[in-house]
């Protein structure tokens, strides 16, 4: 079985040091793994008298603890993030000061429309800075917390989809005019299906990597559950991403020199993959009908061609929002962003749902910097450690996959559910204890030109 430690199995020796050195980190050790369960419970209570934004309160607590601990550790990254926050608020604040419609709604309404999204976009870098330090100071506690969070999140996703199959929760999509689609997907009690699909990719990617190659039965079980979950969510991100993870993680986890020694296996796998792709393309229509996507994709293709399938009309939203902001705002104002409220006074549909363009419209230069710094930092950190850490190749693959999703489908940087597991995954490539534990408590030996030694 996976050597994952559940919430009541923390090594006792870890706790005194955590309490003595950093009490906010100790609280996060216990609270962070339950964030997705709180999201699900908050969604389930939306139609009850207890309908409050419990998830938002919980994440605000987590972020507050993160910031306080980084202050205690005197982390200089906070200065960069505060600078980005101030720069990002410049354009939206100018919108508030110059638009009577926004002033009439009051400063509270303005802050509630701008700050939550902006904090979401900064949260991955903030959490990464914290977990990078936590990983270096408490490597054993970091492993326990990461395994807990990933496993519990995966279980919560499975429980929600099981409840969805039982008739509880919501469907992934709403019925569409001119599209006769019998199955609309499931999402349980979560709000956003696309965000849930991205979380599924990260947590299942971690579990797949942890179980390969020492626990192949667990790998098979997680693979089946991940693929089945993606089919129930019915998103292109989930379906394609889950298949890629299941297929490529064994390749990405191979030791240096493995494929040079076993090149015949590599060529056989490539030939099998090409054959499966050809078979899938030949039987694409019945396969898409089986998962319930054919009618929707056929309608999108008839309306806007291949771009309609890939972008799901996001290019249309981009054109409309760009034209409206160009017409009503000056070039300098748009350079610093017009804010969420600045777009919402013009259009009911104010999200393009492509992260890079949403951040550019809302926050201008600061939005582009946040996008570039987040993906640049994560891709650089995992790419730089390819030769020294076994997780780096898988983390780099997932980061590139999420970058593609952010460029085409969004809900990555603007997600309120992804930032914690995503930051943990990227911080884990700095955990040397994790590297040693997977190699049998010994670091990988330095190999010379002859790699035939076991």
N, C-alpha and C positions, 0 to 999 in steps of 0.2 A: 504493500500500500504506500501511498504518498507519505513521506515523512513530514507532514504538516502538523503544526501544534495548534490545538484548539484553544479558545479563550481562557480556560482554566488551567492550562498546562505551562504557564510561563516559568522558566527556571527561577527558583527562589533567590538565587544569588544575584540576579539582575536587578531586583527591585530596590534593595538598600542603596545601591550606587545611583540609580535613577532618581530616587527621592532626595538623596543628599545633594546631587549635582544640579538637577534641573526638574523641578516639579511640573512645569507645563509640559515637558516632554513625557513625563510619566503619565499625566492625564491623557495625552494624545495616544500613548501606547495602548490604553484601554478603550478610548472613545472612538478613534478613527476607524477601526475595522467594522463598526456597525453603521456606517454612514448610509450605505445603500438600503439597509433594512429600514432606517428612518425615512428615507425617500419613499419606500413602498408603503409604509404605514401612513405617512402623510397623505399619499395619494388615495389610500383606502378610506380615509376620514373626510375626504372633500365633500361628501354628500351627507355628513352627519352634523349634529350640533357642535362637535369638537373640531370643526373645519377651521384650522389655523395653519399658517405656514410653518409647521413644525420643522420641516426639512431646512428651510431657510434659517431658522433660529439655531438649529444644530450645526449647520455649516458656518454660521457666523461665530459660534463658539469655537469651532475648530480653527478658523482663521485667526481669531483673536489669540488663541494659545500659540499658534505658529509664530505670529508677529512678536508676542511677548518673549517667547523663547529665543528668537533670533536677536532681539534687543539685548537679552541677557548674555548671549554669545557674542555680541558686538559684530554681527555679520554685516559687511559693507554692501551686500546685495540689496538690503533694504533701502539704501540711499538711491540706487538706480530705480527701484520700483516706485518709490515715492516721487521721483522726478518724472517718470512715465505717467503716473497718476495725475500729477499737476498739469503736465503738457496735454494729456488726453482730455482734461476737463476744460481747457481753454476755449476751444471752439463751441462745445455745448453751452458753456456759461454765456458766451457772447450771444448765442441763439436765445437764451432765456432773457437776457437784458434787452434785446431788440425786438422780440416778438410778443405782442400783447396777448396772443392766445396762450402762450406759456406762462406769462406773468399772472394772468387771471386764475390759472389753476393753482398757483402758490408754489413756494420753494420746496415744500414737502413732496408734492407730486413730481416736480422736476427731478429731485434727488432720487426718488424711487424708480424713475425711469432710466436714469443714467448710471448710478452707482452699482446696482446689482450686476449688470452686464459687464461693466468695466472691471469689477472685482473678479468675476469669472475668468476674464481673459488674463488677468495677472496671477491668478491662483496657481496655475501649473509651475511658473517660475518660482513663486514664493514657497510652495510645497517642496519643490526640488531643492532649493537652498537649505531648507530645514532638514530634509531627509538625507541630503549629502553629508551634513554635519553629524546628524544622528547616527548615520551608518559608520562614520569614522570613530565616533566616541563610544558607541554601544553596538558593535557588530552583531553580537548574539541576539540582543533585544530587537535589532532591526530585522533579522531573519524571522523571528517569531511573529512580529507585527505584520510583516509583508505576507507571510503564509496565511495568517489569520484573515487579513483583509481580502486577499484574492479568493481564498476558499469560501469565506462567508458570502462574499459578493456573488460568486458563481452559484452558490446554493440558493440565495435569494432570487436570482434570475430564474432558476429552475422552478422554484416554488410558485413564482408569479405566473409563469407560463403554464404550470400544471393547474393553477386556479383558473387561468384563462380558458383552458380546455374544458374545465368543469362549468364554465358559463359565468365566471366572475370577472370583474375588471372590464377594460375597454378593448376595442379592436385597434389594430395598428393603423388602419386607414378608414376614412369616412367614405360612404358610397359616392360614386362620381356619376354625373350625368353622361349618358351615351356609352357607359361602360357597364356591361353585365358581368360583374365579378362575384362569384359565389362565396369565395373566402377572402376576407379582408385582413387577415393576420391577427396576431394577439400581442398584447403588451402588458397584461396584468394590470396592476394599479399604478404603473409609471405614466408620466405625462408625455414624454417624447420618445417615440420609437427609434429615431435615428441616433439619439444620444445613448439609448440602451444598447443598440447594436455596436457602437464604438466601445462601450464599457465591456461588452461581451468579448470583443477581440482582445482587449488588453488582459483581462483576468484569465481568459481561456488560454491565451498565449503563454502566460506565466505558468499555469498548471500543466500545460502540455510540455513545456520545457523542463519543468521540475520532475515530470514523470518519465521522460525519455533520457536514456535508454534502460534505466534500472528497473522500471515498473511498467512494462509494456501493456499489461492488462489495464492498468489505470489510464495509460495513454489512449488505449482503444475506447474505454468508457467515456473519458472526457471528449474525445474526438466525436463520438456518436452524439453525445449530449450537446456539444457545441454546434454541430451541423444541424441537428434537429431543432435547436433553439433558433438558429438563423432562418430556417425554413418557416418556423412559426412567426417570427418577427416580420418576415417578408420584405426585407430591405435588400437592395443591391449590395450595400456595404457589408452587411452581415453575411449574405450568401457567398459572395466572392471572397471576402476576407477570411471567413472560417475555412473554406476549402484550401486557400493558399497556406494558412497556418498549419493545418493538418498535414499538408503535403510537404511543406518546406522546413518545418522545425527539425525533423530528423536530419535533413541535409545541413542545416545551419548549426546543429549541435555536434557535428562530426569533429574529431580532433584534427589538428594540423597534420597533413600528410596522408590522411585516411583515403581521400579520393584519388590521390596519386597511386596508392597501392591497390585500390579497388576500382579502377576506372571502368572496368567492365560493368560493374553494378550501376555506376553513374549513367553510362550509355543506355543500359537496359531501362533505367527509370525514365530517362528522357524519351526513349522510344515509346514506352508505355504511356507517358503523359501526352505525347502527341497523338497516339492512337485514341486515347480517351477524349481528347479535345475534338478530334474529327468525328468520333461517335456521338459526342454531345451536340455538335453542330448539326449533324444529320438528323438527330432526334430532338432538336431544340423545341419544336412546337409542342409535342406531347409532354416533354419535361416541364416546360413553362406552364402548360395547362394543369399539370399535376400539382404544382405548388401554388397555383392560383394567380400567376403573374401575366399570363399571356394576353388577356383582354386589355389590361391596363397598358402594357408595353406596346401592343398593336395600335391602340388609340393614340398614344404619344408619338409613335412613328408616323402615323397618318397626318397628325397635326404639324409636327416640326422636324420630321426625319430622324436621323441618328442623334442629333443634338437633343431632341425631345426625350429620347430614351436615357441618354447619359446624364443630362442636366435636369430632367424633370421640370422643364419650363423655367428654370432659374435664370437662363439667359434673357427671357422675356421680362422677369422682375428686375434684372440688372438694368436693362434698357430703359424701362419706365422710371425707376428711381433715379438713375443718372440724369435723364432728361429733366425730371422735375426739380432736382436740386440745382442743376445747371441754370434753370430758368429763374429760380427764386432766390438764389444765394450768390454772393460774389466769389471770385476765384480765391481770394485770400481766406475768406471764411471757410470755403470747402477744403482748403489746404490744411486747416487745423480741425476739420470735422464739424458737422452741423448737429451731431448728437442724435440719439434715438428719438427724443421729443421733437427735434427739428425736422425729422422725416415723417413722424407720425401725424403731424399737423397737416401734412400734404396728402398722405396716402394711408389707407386702412391697412394694406399689406406693406409694411415698412421693412421687413427682413428679406434680403436676397437669398439667404441660406447658403451662401458661399463665404466662408469665414474671411478670406483675404479682402473681398470687396465690401462686406459688411463693416469690418473694422476700418477700412479706408474711408467709407462714407460717414460713419459715426464719429471717428476720432482722428481722421486725417493722417498726418505724419506719425503721430504717436501710435495709432492703430497699426500702421505698417511696421513700425519698430517692434511693437509687441509680437506681431506675427513672426517677423524675421528672427528676433532674438529667441523666442521660445523654440521654434523648430531648429534654428541654427544651433542653439545650445544643446538640445537633446541629440540631434544627429551627430554633432561634433564629438560629444562626450562618449557616445556609444561607438562611433567610428574610430576614435583615437585608441580605444581599448580592445580592438578586435584581436590583437595578438596576445593579450595578457589576461583576458577574462572570458570564460565560456559562454556567458550570457550576452556578450556584446553583439554578436551577429544577430541573435534573435531580437534584441532590443532595437538595433538599427533597422532591421526588416520591418518591425512594427511601426517605428517612427516614420519611415518612408511611406508605408501603407497609410498611416493617418494623415500624412502630408497630402497624399493624393486625394484622400477623402475631403480634407479641408479645402482643397482647390476646386473640387467638383460638387460636393454635397454638403459641406459645412457641418455644424454641430460638434466640432472638436474643441477649438478654443472658446467657443461660446457655450460650452456644455457645463452644467452645474454638477454633473455626476462623474465626469472623466478625470478631473484634475488630480485626485488623490491616487488612484491606481496607476495613472500614467507617470506621475512624479516618482512613485515608489519603484516602478519598473526601471526608470532611467537612473535613479540613485543606486539601485542594486548592482550596477556594473562596477561600482567602486568598493563592493564588499568582498574583501579578500578571504574572509572566513567562509563565505558561501562558495567561493571558487575552490577552496581547499576541501570543504566537506563533500563536495560532489566528486572529488578526485580521490576519495578514500582517506581524508585527513592529511593528504600530502599535496603540496603544490605541484603543478605540472612540471616535469623535468624539462630543462633546456635541451633541445635536440640539435644535433649537428646535421651535416649534409645527409648522413645515412639515417633515414627515419623508419627502418624496418624493425627497430627494437620495439618491444611491446611497451 
